């Protein structure tokens, strides 16, 4: 199994920016969730790329215990109105551009699992480029990072290495504690 | 003592002939007249210039009507002469337009003086034909006016200064671009402090100019940012040359305001950057997602419903990219004034 983050990193509530190659975003997502679960952490997946229904299935197929995985799905609502889910671990946001609803969903989900060891995974910053300007993405990531620091929670942002403009990438690197560059792997 | 073969009468006669010879052969018109205008002397130059022979003119005053045929002009000249003579017994360089026999007009500069004879006061008028001189002068004046019109109406900033920076020419474009009128600039050198208020930047620009002028005596396409009177900043591309002038030097500086051009370039760069971020990269994401969907289908990791959901999301992403493109085009069309109207309308569709 990959070992991108040490237990100490997660214990120290570090925030990471994972840079990956374009064709490996899904693969990295699954590997990271597996690693987080293996370290005894619950995951909050903010997904702007793959819908909850597919991710859940893929996690299960890859041996992830999805009981410990919570979803904020900002992508299903863009294509169709999602079926009301009976799964308390998923919250839908109608568009990745709806940052207010996304922020509310993050806050509510973190409240839901308060007191537990939690790590947030944001997949992906690059997909957000379809819906938001660089400036707004930067503001939103800054908001989430501040929220995580206040709540003392670890976080991981996935981005396609060549999918961000240099200015945004520079800004993101100042928000996080560590860059994990997997683009060559 | 032997008597001289020449008598006093002979000597006076010689002097008289000598004077007549001078008068007759002078290159200027010499006219002697009585106070009522009756002509008593009309030399060869007067004949040559006016075309009227002495035998037609002498002992009459009709010639004045002939050479000044326009009564109004004649009255003006007469009045002017009377005014002058009321104050002095002479006048100098009074220019009149004389109509010659063949209808051509010549400009004559007159100098007159009164003198007394046994038969009363007479006036001697010496007329110099300054027609060609005046034409040359007019041509130079016209050329100067033309040059000034070109300088003033050029759509580039044109400044001429000496080595100390004192401005000698400041055209209308310079006034318009900088906001400083020529009256506030010419004869002074403080305009440069106003155009470059930051001392460090001014020092840098001055050093660059001295270096470039020192090397080759000229430079081209040197860009500086000036601060105009209203505080706005304009980018000027300078072409400059030092020339010798009346034993000293003058620097001719021609500045083109390229601010709009630079804005257009910046807008283009912004457009390309934003297009790359919000169009190229998202399209790559869609392509990678579609490839990923194919891969998941091949390995039977997802079912038909999942495929439909994923394809629906990619279609939604594509729609959003189109919206972004329209937004970008509209933004560029609105921002850049340099875009031709037909392109602007196309971009706004």
Contacts between the chains, C-beta under 8 A, distances in Angstrom:
chain1	res1	chain2	res2	distance
A	22	B	284	5.9
A	22	B	285	7.5
A	22	B	288	4.8
A	23	B	288	5.5
A	23	B	291	6.7
A	23	B	292	7.4
A	25	B	288	7.2
A	26	B	292	5.6
A	49	B	285	7.6
A	49	B	289	7.0
A	50	B	310	7.3
A	51	B	309	5.4
A	51	B	310	7.2
A	51	B	313	6.5
A	53	B	305	7.8
A	53	B	306	6.5
A	53	B	309	6.4
A	54	B	302	6.0
A	54	B	306	4.9
A	54	B	309	6.7
A	54	B	310	6.3
A	57	B	301	7.4
A	57	B	302	6.6
A	57	B	306	6.8
A	58	B	296	7.8
A	58	B	301	6.5
A	58	B	302	7.7
A	61	B	301	5.9
A	75	B	313	5.5
A	76	B	309	7.0
A	76	B	313	7.6
A	78	B	313	6.3
A	78	B	316	4.4
A	78	B	317	7.7
A	78	B	320	7.8
A	79	B	309	6.5
A	79	B	312	3.5
A	79	B	313	4.6
A	79	B	315	7.2
A	79	B	316	4.8
A	80	B	309	7.6
A	80	B	312	6.0
A	126	B	281	6.6
A	126	B	285	6.1
A	127	B	282	7.8
A	127	B	285	5.8
A	127	B	317	8.0
A	129	B	277	5.8
A	129	B	278	5.9
A	129	B	281	5.7
A	129	B	282	5.7
A	129	B	285	7.7
A	130	B	278	7.4
A	130	B	282	4.2
A	130	B	285	6.9
A	130	B	317	5.3
A	130	B	320	5.2
A	130	B	321	6.3
A	130	B	324	7.4
A	131	B	320	6.1
A	133	B	274	8.0
A	133	B	278	7.5
A	134	B	277	6.3
A	160	B	281	7.4
A	160	B	284	7.8
A	160	B	285	7.2
A	162	B	281	7.6
A	163	B	281	4.5
A	163	B	284	7.0
A	163	B	285	6.9
A	164	B	277	7.6
A	164	B	281	7.8
A	165	B	273	6.3
A	165	B	276	7.4
A	165	B	277	4.9
A	168	B	277	7.9
